[in-house]
Amino acid sequence: MAENNNNYDESSIKSLDPREHIRLRPGMYIGKLGDGSAPDDGIYVLVKEVVDNSIDEHMMGFGKQIDVTVEDGSVLVKDYGRGIPLGKVVDCVSKINTGAKYDSNAFQKSVGLNGVGTKAVNALSNYFRVSSVRNGEKKVAEFEAGQITNDLPIAKSNEKNGTTIYFKPDNTIFKNYRFLPDYLDDLFWNYAYLNSGLTLKLNQKSYLSKNGLKDLLERKTNAEQIRYPIIHFRGEDIEFAFTHANQYGENYHSFVNGQNTTQGGTHLSAFREAIVKTVRDFFGKNFDAADIRASIVAAVAVRVQEPVFESQTKTKLGSTHIGPDGPTLRTFVNDFVSKVLDDFLHKNTEVAQALLKRIQQSERERKEIAGVKKIANERAKKANLHNKKLRDCRLHFNDKKGEEESKRNTTLFITEGDSASGSITKSRNVQSQAVFSLRGKPLNSFGLTKKVVYENEEFNLLQHALNIEDGIDGLRYNRIVIATDADVDGMHIRLLILTFFLQFFPDLVEKGHIYILETPLFRVRNKKKTIYCYSEEEKQKAVSELGSKPEITRFKGLGEISPDEFGGFIGDDIRLDPVILSEDSNIKDLLSYYMGKNTMDRQKFIINNLRVEKDEVEAEA
């Protein structure tokens, strides 16, 4: 060790060019890498960085349509703006800190201010091609891993003005990646809601919004479940919409300069405060803030000059002012919300009464469970000192310090049974992976009130392990992974856990925190090589590859997989299936169908979908 320290001299100091640094430390530029199973994974950030530039052109008044094609792991983005100035095309996509967005006169309230985005996309792509057309002339350049391979001269062109970028993410950096249609769908709808009049096309599907954030909430809520019509207002540099529904928790969609700030920030804090203040003033009652905001579904968007975000991926706003010479965000949001909402409630007494009833209902529910909540929390605090159900990790998602990328990888595995829990506990990364062990099948919580969360010891300990009792702002783990066997009992347990989250903490699902762990069904090996297979198709491919009758093992349960093997399935190559609610999903109807009392519809579904595993039939024969 001492000898190595003595070798620390001038030769130990290295300087990387920006391209090399992006490839060596991609997390500093695009957040976590991931494989596409999470909405904030790097491949979606790459798409956003390119589309954001086209959006900025539209914001400046150039281009009313953006065409995007995503297929075979590649992305093509074409806009009809002014086109990148031809003499600067290569610099704009390859030189860090080069761009028009430093000139606030050109891009007053842009998302991408750091001159990094497209350069990061270029550096992190196997192949990258940029084409710019301006006034009858065209410039094209091609790159591989950020290095230029083809710098074509400017040529004549009959094409419309605009910029076209094609890229294919580097599969050595984004391993086993895939673009999930649901996440892309959400991304492009958000673009449409925030840019009325802009048409986006993703693989020929059109995205267009006339009513902005009101359209967003209509898509995210069910008309039968909301307590009063959506309240919607637009002002200069601010727009908001909200209503109250019947779900537990608070559900917000927040945006800054078109960027979806999934972790909120100063603008969302100001909005939540403004709603409480305005409602209290209107009714002349000092309602508890939690009662006013309980079951709220809201969206808020602001435009800020030179925004400051807490990370390069711009998921949380840190700016305190609307602009260098403007008021504080808190004052700006409060003044606008209080004025328009107070006027609205005075003019719409039916809506005001419906809002009052929702607040009073939340107040009654809170008081009803106050006693049992106090007792349960005292028990939970004692249990937390030595919680046998939780094998905690060192790093947490809500830690004030620590690298953003590391915190985003924090994971809680929810397991059932001693053997499965033991395998994961022994093979996990103690820095960022925790394990919560269930005792048998949890209670079916469908149709029950939140009182059961405190009365049921297992549920209470789980909500405390996650730190979500008062909302998900303090969530301790970014990924909550349900790890159960793939048999009938395992599937039932999975449904019961999902029911718990959907019933009481739906925003965990809405915000993309819930996953199902994929574990291999088969191990195929010979003396030279072992291949783990997650499907029958993968098994057949492995058998063909290894040839001459390899040994095939079928894993019936997680407990059968040794800790050494398990380590390979929950490490860098972990396979996770995100739990995604489609836009037409109604949580109440969904839970009623799967977890309510037996219905004829469900009986018919089970009968029509009965099947027998082929290998089980062969075994019996």
JOQUIMO-V867927 format. One record per residue. SS is DSSP state (a for helix, b for strand, c for the rest). Layout:
BEGIN
SS
SS
END
This chain:
BEGIN
c
a
a
a
a
a
c
c
c
a
a
a
c
c
c
c
c
a
a
a
a
a
a
a
c
c
a
a
a
a
c
c
c
c
c
c
c
c
c
c
c
a
a
a
a
a
a
a
a
a
a
a
a
a
a
a
a
a
a
c
c
c
c
c
b
b
b
b
b
b
b
c
c
b
b
b
b
b
b
c
c
c
c
c
c
a
a
a
a
a
a
a
a
a
c
c
c
c
c
c
c
c
c
c
c
c
c
c
c
c
c
c
c
c
c
c
a
a
a
a
a
a
a
c
b
b
b
b
b
b
b
b
b
b
c
c
b
b
b
b
b
b
b
b
c
c
b
b
b
b
b
c
c
c
b
b
c
c
c
c
c
b
b
b
b
b
b
b
b
c
c
c
c
c
c
c
c
c
c
c
a
a
a
a
a
a
a
a
a
a
a
a
a
a
c
c
c
c
b
b
b
b
c
c
b
b
b
c
c
c
c
c
a
a
a
a
a
a
a
a
c
c
c
c
c
c
c
c
c
c
b
b
b
b
b
c
c
b
b
b
b
b
b
b
c
c
c
c
c
c
b
b
b
b
b
b
c
c
b
b
c
c
c
c
b
a
a
a
a
a
a
a
a
a
a
a
a
a
a
a
a
a
a
c
c
c
c
c
a
a
a
a
a
c
c
b
b
b
b
b
b
b
c
c
c
c
c
c
b
c
c
c
c
c
c
c
b
c
c
c
b
c
c
c
c
c
c
b
a
a
a
a
a
a
a
a
a
a
a
a
a
a
a
a
a
a
a
c
a
a
a
a
a
a
a
a
a
a
a
a
a
a
a
a
a
a
a
a
c
a
a
a
a
a
a
a
a
a
a
a
a
a
a
a
a
c
c
c
c
b
b
c
c
c
c
c
c
c
c
c
c
c
c
a
a
a
a
a
c
c
b
b
b
b
b
b
c
a
a
a
a
a
a
a
a
a
a
c
c
c
c
c
b
b
b
b
b
b
c
c
c
c
c
c
c
c
c
c
c
c
a
a
a
a
a
c
a
a
a
a
a
a
a
a
a
a
c
c
c
c
c
a
a
a
c
c
c
c
b
b
b
b
b
c
c
c
c
a
a
a
a
a
a
a
a
a
a
a
a
a
a
a
a
a
c
a
a
a
a
a
c
c
c
b
b
b
b
b
c
c
c
b
b
b
b
c
c
c
c
b
b
b
b
c
c
a
a
a
a
a
a
a
a
a
a
a
c
c
c
c
b
b
b
b
c
c
c
a
a
a
c
c
a
a
a
a
a
a
a
c
c
c
c
c
b
b
b
b
c
c
c
c
c
c
c
c
a
a
a
a
a
a
a
a
a
c
c
c
c
a
a
a
a
a
a
a
a
a
c
c
c
c
c
a
a
a
a
a
a
a
c
END
